[in-house]
Amino acid sequence: MTKVTKQPAVIWGTGIVGLGTHTMTYANGKTGDWPVLAFAARKNDVTLYLCETVMDDADLPTTLGKATHKGGCLHIRKLADVNVKTLQQLCARTTTTKQA
């Protein structure tokens, strides 16, 4: 993720590691800063915070492997379960989309 964003990892809140910053507009119209890419270790998996439109892209999620996603959140139990090259492409597309 550091390679893709060219930004250092920073702790956001109590358990999210984020890289880069962009301004996000919420459904209620308010804005706030959020990492371009982020992840958090959860009880049963690692959650990656990606761009929702990138996850809706039909070609990459189908080649990712064993993972689930809802919105912009990607849940992976083990890194060995996923295609790392596809994961890198998802991260790169997220970075490009959010920094545009």
FENVEN-V959900 format. One record per pair of residues at least 12 apart in sequence whose ideal C-beta (glycine too) atoms are under 10 Angstrom apart, sorted by sequence separation. I is the first residue (numbers start at 1). GAP is how many residues later the second one is. D is the distance in Angstrom with one decimal. If there is no record, write none. Layout:
BEGIN
i:gap:d
I:GAP:D
I:GAP:D
END
This chain:
BEGIN
i:gap:d
7:12:4.6
8:12:9.2
21:12:5.2
22:12:6.5
37:12:7.0
38:12:8.7
64:12:8.7
66:12:8.1
5:13:9.4
6:13:8.8
7:13:4.1
21:13:7.3
22:13:7.8
36:13:9.3
37:13:7.1
56:13:9.3
61:13:8.5
65:13:9.9
74:13:8.3
5:14:4.3
6:14:8.1
7:14:8.0
20:14:9.6
21:14:6.3
22:14:5.3
35:14:6.9
36:14:9.7
37:14:9.0
55:14:5.0
65:14:9.9
66:14:9.1
67:14:6.7
4:15:8.0
5:15:4.4
18:15:9.5
20:15:6.0
21:15:6.7
22:15:9.9
34:15:8.0
36:15:8.9
54:15:10.0
55:15:8.6
56:15:9.4
65:15:9.0
66:15:3.8
67:15:5.4
1:16:8.4
3:16:9.9
4:16:9.2
5:16:9.8
18:16:7.5
19:16:5.9
20:16:3.3
55:16:7.3
56:16:9.5
65:16:5.5
66:16:6.6
67:16:9.5
74:16:7.2
1:17:9.2
2:17:6.2
18:17:2.6
19:17:6.2
20:17:6.5
52:17:9.0
55:17:6.1
64:17:9.2
65:17:4.1
66:17:9.7
74:17:9.7
1:18:5.2
2:18:9.7
16:18:9.5
17:18:8.2
18:18:7.6
19:18:4.9
20:18:9.1
52:18:9.2
54:18:7.8
55:18:8.3
64:18:5.4
65:18:5.0
1:19:9.1
16:19:7.3
18:19:7.0
19:19:7.0
48:19:8.9
50:19:8.0
52:19:5.0
53:19:8.3
55:19:6.7
63:19:9.6
64:19:5.8
65:19:9.2
67:19:9.6
17:20:9.3
18:20:3.9
19:20:9.0
51:20:9.8
52:20:4.0
54:20:9.6
63:20:5.8
64:20:9.8
67:20:8.5
74:20:9.8
12:21:9.1
17:21:6.3
18:21:8.2
46:21:9.7
48:21:8.9
50:21:9.2
51:21:5.7
52:21:8.7
64:21:9.8
65:21:7.3
69:21:9.5
12:22:7.9
16:22:5.2
17:22:5.6
18:22:9.3
45:22:8.6
47:22:9.7
49:22:9.4
50:22:5.2
63:22:8.6
64:22:4.7
65:22:8.6
72:22:8.1
12:23:6.0
16:23:7.3
17:23:6.9
45:23:8.4
49:23:6.0
50:23:7.5
60:23:9.4
63:23:4.9
64:23:6.6
67:23:9.8
15:24:9.9
16:24:4.7
17:24:8.6
48:24:8.9
49:24:6.2
50:24:5.6
62:24:9.0
10:25:7.7
13:25:10.0
15:25:5.1
16:25:9.6
48:25:7.2
49:25:8.0
61:25:8.2
64:25:9.2
9:26:9.2
12:26:6.6
14:26:9.4
15:26:7.2
47:26:5.5
48:26:4.4
60:26:5.6
63:26:8.9
64:26:7.2
72:26:10.0
13:27:9.0
15:27:8.4
47:27:7.0
48:27:8.0
59:27:9.3
60:27:9.0
7:28:8.6
9:28:9.4
10:28:9.5
12:28:9.0
46:28:8.8
47:28:5.5
48:28:7.0
7:29:7.2
9:29:9.1
22:29:9.9
45:29:9.3
46:29:7.5
47:29:8.1
60:29:5.8
61:29:7.8
5:30:8.6
7:30:8.4
9:30:9.1
45:30:4.6
46:30:5.3
59:30:9.3
60:30:5.5
5:31:5.6
16:31:8.7
18:31:7.8
44:31:8.2
45:31:5.8
46:31:7.9
4:32:8.9
5:32:5.6
15:32:9.8
17:32:9.9
45:32:4.9
46:32:8.8
57:32:9.6
4:33:6.8
16:33:7.3
40:33:9.5
42:33:7.8
44:33:6.8
45:33:8.5
46:33:7.9
57:33:8.4
60:33:7.4
1:34:9.5
38:34:9.8
1:35:9.1
2:35:9.2
38:35:9.9
39:35:9.0
54:35:9.1
55:35:7.4
1:36:5.0
45:36:9.8
54:36:5.9
57:36:7.2
1:37:8.4
12:37:9.6
39:37:9.2
50:37:9.6
54:37:8.9
1:38:7.2
54:38:9.3
55:38:9.5
48:39:8.0
51:39:8.6
54:39:4.5
55:39:8.7
50:40:5.8
51:40:9.6
53:40:8.8
54:40:5.1
57:40:9.9
50:41:7.0
53:41:9.0
54:41:9.5
48:42:8.0
51:42:7.0
52:42:9.4
54:42:8.8
48:43:7.8
50:43:8.2
51:43:4.2
54:43:6.0
50:44:4.5
51:44:8.6
53:44:6.4
54:44:9.2
49:45:8.6
50:45:9.5
51:45:8.9
52:45:9.5
53:45:10.0
48:46:8.9
51:46:4.6
1:47:8.5
50:47:9.1
51:47:5.9
50:48:9.2
39:52:9.8
37:53:9.6
37:54:5.7
36:55:9.4
37:55:9.5
38:56:9.8
37:57:5.9
36:58:7.0
37:58:6.2
36:59:5.5
36:60:9.7
36:61:9.2
37:61:8.1
36:62:4.8
35:63:8.9
36:63:6.3
34:64:8.7
19:72:9.3
22:73:9.4
20:74:9.9
24:74:8.4
20:75:7.1
22:75:9.5
23:75:9.5
19:76:8.6
22:76:4.6
21:77:9.4
22:77:6.4
20:78:7.7
21:78:9.8
22:78:9.5
20:79:7.4
4:84:6.9
3:85:8.2
4:85:9.5
1:86:9.7
4:86:9.7
5:86:8.0
1:87:9.0
4:87:4.7
5:87:9.2
3:88:8.8
4:88:5.0
7:88:9.1
3:89:9.2
4:89:9.5
5:89:9.2
6:89:8.8
1:90:5.8
4:90:8.2
5:90:5.4
1:91:9.9
4:91:5.2
4:92:9.2
1:93:9.6
5:93:9.5
1:94:8.7
5:94:8.6
END
